[in-house]
Amino acid sequence: MGLHPAEQSNRDRALLSGWGQYPRVKARVLKPADPEEAESLLASYSGLIARGLGRSYGDASLAPVVLDTTRLSRLLEFDPLSGILTAEAGLSLDALLRWSVPRGWFLPVVPGTKFVTLGGAVASDIHGKNHHVDGSFSRHVEELDLLTSPGKWVRCSRQENPRLFEATAGGMGLTGLIGRVRLRLRKIETAFIKKTTYRASDLEAILNLFEAHASDTYSVAWIDCLARGRHLGRSLLFTGEHALWEDLPTPLRRQALQPHKNPRLRVPIYFPSATLNPWTVRWFNTIYYHLADKHLRTRFVHYDPFFFPLDSVMDWNRIYGRQGFLQYQFVIPESHGRPVLSKILERISASGLGSFLAVLKLFGHEENSFLGFPFRGYTLALDFPRTPRLEKLLTALDELVIGAGGRIYLTKDARLKNSDFQIQYPQAEAFKSLKKNWDPENRWVSCMSARLGLAGPPELCVPCLQAS
Ligand SMILES: Cc1cc2nc3c(=O)[nH]c(=O)nc-3n(C[C@H](O)[C@H](O)[C@H](O)COP(=O)(O)OP(=O)(O)OC[C@H]3O[C@@H](n4cnc5c(N)ncnc54)[C@H](O)[C@@H]3O)c2cc1C
């Protein structure tokens, strides 16, 4: 087979990984310039998966052939009356916000980084700090255009081909390439958030705070996962509302609709793997918890540090060293919150494997979807450096999560076993049969889909353990 034009600049296979830097696999990367080229590539290759900005942590956007969507990034149409925007799916939230904020519009749901594409946001059906009131990303999507198999573009929405829509939102790219997204934006008066910080001395106190702030638009907690005994679960809760023009202090009014700026800092090299250890994490946690004193009040902050604090330093994932790290994010039903969260925190604290980032949130209701992650309950996201002792801890946590009827977030995952996946995602078989209808040759596969028994042989991807 000859070299496709989209491959000209990518003759060699690249060593790719997700944001957690594990696993790494060798992949052929194709970068189509327009949807027609993407269509012709699908006719020429199989064993493909779409990839946006690679901010999923594990192996969801890895496959023998990767279709990089970042050139499919045109903003096509915007209706200021309805707030409905149409764009190609490779458009990043970063670029979209730069365009929309000065015009008084914001995204309906944002994750903890703006460096994700619209396609990635749909395929993971991402959630934000407002999940308890606004649901996940797909709730705000009017329709999608999807390339399911060679020559077949399909329009889907909650009304048109609804089952395909429900499989695609959260479907991790396995129903096809999302080429175009129609999305409802949110009207804003300013680019600022009215943020309030509350301190909770233990787990009981933070769960009570979540309940007390159930009607606030944005809420999320940082939790000290190394605290023990009577301090177990001590946390800071951050809530927020879009600031109105009349709320804004006069000095901020001059920049009322100013979008975010480029990050100025970058981690230039991989840190030695011992940089983040339980001592540094314990030290950081104690200082962070106590320093919150001066912030225990309402302040006006720009949306960028409120939603995307980690984006201020580019390539921060290098701090974890070349071995990479794993993000472990689960959700458990609200009814199990107190006892199971306390067991989980006790396990983590006793293991001494501190997580530098530990974020707790109360989710709202589930969307109609096959592989969507959120449901009503508590979600905790933890980042652990990859060390030999980690697997033992995570296996113990898996048992607690499954025992409570919970599940792991696929877009963060790199290690879930097929058998556990089937228990956590009871619609997996229904997803597979729907996929068979739309993608009968299984052209769309990923290292994740092979690992979880969704599509592709288990040996589809051979992780390359040598760091690049
Ligand atoms: C710092 C950080 C914070 C985060 N915070 C959150 C959070 O708060 N909430 C949350 O839900 N997630 C969060 N995430 C995860 C992130 O939002 C998702 O992994 C998102 O899918 C990444 O988008 P991407 O464009 O980088 O996609 P990739 O990582 O490249 O791909 C992710 C998945 O989407 C599929 N995909 C991408 N583009 C397309 C397309 N055009 N068509 C079909 N499939 C496609 C891929 O095949 C893959 O399965 C966070 C990630 C980071 C690094």
The ligand as an ORCA input file, in Angstrom:
! r2SCAN-3c Opt
* xyz 0 1
  C      -5.284     17.684     33.897
  C      -6.488     16.917     33.410
  C      -7.710     17.152     34.020
  C      -8.845     16.455     33.581
  N     -10.038     16.723     34.202
  C     -11.144     16.064     33.818
  C     -12.407     16.338     34.411
  O     -12.520     17.171     35.318
  N     -13.489     15.672     33.953
  C     -13.399     14.760     32.952
  O     -14.424     14.181     32.597
  N     -12.221     14.482     32.345
  C     -11.106     15.114     32.761
  N      -9.903     14.856     32.137
  C      -9.870     13.865     31.060
  C     -10.116     14.489     29.683
  O     -11.123     15.462     29.749
  C     -10.570     13.389     28.718
  O      -9.661     12.335     28.711
  C     -10.766     13.890     27.287
  O     -11.401     12.875     26.549
  C      -9.443     14.232     26.610
  O      -9.699     14.791     25.340
  P      -8.614     14.710     24.171
  O      -9.048     15.592     23.072
  O      -7.272     14.945     24.735
  O      -8.813     13.204     23.736
  P      -7.770     11.981     23.687
  O      -7.153     11.818     25.007
  O      -6.904     12.136     22.527
  O      -8.822     10.798     23.455
  C      -9.711     10.434     24.484
  C     -10.796      9.511     23.910
  O     -11.593     10.255     22.996
  C     -11.586      9.629     21.716
  N     -11.644     10.697     20.721
  C     -10.910     11.831     20.669
  N     -11.279     12.561     19.591
  C     -12.243     11.872     18.959
  C     -13.007     12.089     17.778
  N     -12.887     13.191     17.037
  N     -13.895     11.131     17.416
  C     -14.064     10.013     18.159
  N     -13.374      9.759     19.276
  C     -12.489     10.682     19.676
  C     -10.316      8.830     21.679
  O     -10.429      7.756     20.777
  C     -10.199      8.360     23.116
  O     -10.981      7.222     23.315
  C      -8.754     15.521     32.529
  C      -7.515     15.287     31.920
  C      -6.391     15.987     32.358
  C      -5.062     15.723     31.703
*
